[in-house]
Amino acid sequence: MVMILMLPIGCASRGLYIKNLIGDAIHNLIDGMIVAVGFLISISLGLAVTVAVLFHELPSR
């Protein structure tokens, strides 16, 4: 977030940082909703979905 503030206002890269930040936030929100629904259905499904989301996130980190 600090990197966004340090970029000049007219910099073209600033828009990419903001889009990336918004996209990542939406992605994490959806992942959280999927995990929550899994736990609402059953504990075992919630745990399975949690493991699946963790493995899904590993390559991107």
PyMOL commands that set and color helices and strands:
alter all, ss='L'
color gray80, all
select helices_A, chain A and resi 2-6+12-41+43-60
alter helices_A, ss='H'
color red, helices_A
deselect
rebuild
show_as cartoon
